Amino acid sequence: MVTAPLRWQCTARDGAARAGLLVTPHGAVPTPSFMAVATLGGLKGVTMEQAAALGQRIILANTYHLALRPGAERVRRLGGLHAFCGWDGPMLTDSGGYQVFSLAAHRVIDDEGVTFRSHLDGTLLRLTPEESIRIQRCLGADIIMAFDECPPAAAARVVVEQACARTARWLERSRAAWLAAEGPGGCATQALFAIVQGGTDPGLRAESARAAVALDLPGYAIGGLAVGESADERQTVLDAVVPLLPEDRPRYLMGVGTPLDLVEAVARGLDLFDCVLPTRMGRHGIAYTDDGPLRLKRAEYAEDPRPIDDTPSPARRLSRGYLHHLLKAGEVLGGTLLSLHNLAYYQRLMARLRAAIRGRRCAAFAAQFRARYRELGDAAVAAGAEPAESGE
């Protein structure tokens, strides 16, 4: 492996599940770990200090959105993304590859890269593997992602095959740009992760994984999930791909997901996760619990004196009835409190999973969680209530 300022050490195993420590230039992160999404360098409705106090150790920002505003060079001039947003812990930046999927109506793909027409003002943004790496160098995150093509779950096989082939070629170009970097933001200070694509086809996934592993990078991600496939299809993909990834490198499942999604993925050997759901669902009045999400705008909670649950968050001492009142009255505080609760819940869930792995009871924990957790039938409505181009 090319020398990089990142290392991951496994500290406990239980079946396929593993606990470990991810060490970066900005600190160490216990894994499995959930990354809160700060698309534009800020968490929605939550300050960096609040997030850190809840136990958040690593956050994620987005190359495409920051390139549009305020611009990568401006972030660099202001000291890089850490200084810019006031976060002194580890940080990861996505490459813009997800926007190839989410902004399909605003982009044109060719073999060299992707041309986006900005969803903000119509200006053109050209992303290639080299440009994505250059932007991420300016931003200065600890972990940067290779530029990839993320196809939708319902794409025809020929489209997925083409996306896999481009992803493999773009990975080689991303790696070359990363290795060529000199000075601040080069491979001496940033670690490059590959991304495995292939839709829901286990064969294409295996092909993509083998091509990525052959380049011997600091970490590996599985992308192109949570884009319309079923939970069973997602787990089938994970069962096929995870055993092909190196045992001694961190494994990152991109854009996933609900608490149950995370439990299932940890049991299969994944280490890092990100998703917009904790803060997005909080803004829409939904709180996560071990029993599933509670939609606190519902009339049944108007006179409910109980707290959401025992998650140690700023909402812990508040009644469901009070939170219902804030949400129905349109008070911003309601969404903020639920966002804080959800972020704290996700961190607590990760800590419980790490403890279960160390205690060799991860399978039992997962089985109990599956039996108890119940998803709301209309929860997905809130998750999709904001346009994809908003990022988070």
Secondary structure, 3 states (H helix, E strand, C coil): CCCCCCEEEEEEEECCEEEEEEEECCEEEEECEEEEECCCCCECCECHHHHHHCCCCCEEEEHHHHHHCCCHHHHHHCCHHHHHHCCCCCEEEECCHHHHHHCHHHEEECCCCEEEECCCCCCEEEECHHHHHHHHHHHCCCEEECCCCCCCCCCCHHHHHHHHHHHHHHHHHHHHHHHHCCCCCCCCCCEEEEEECCCCCHHHHHHHHHHHHCCCCCEEEECCCCCCCCHHHHHHHHHHHHHHCCCCCCEEECCCCCHHHHHHHHHCCCCEEEECHHHHHHHCCEECCCCCCEECCCHHHCCCCCCCCCCCCCCCCCCHHHHHHHHHCCCHHHHHHHHHHHHHHHHHHHHHHHHHHHCCCHHHHHHHHHHHCCCCCCHHHHHCCCCHHHCC
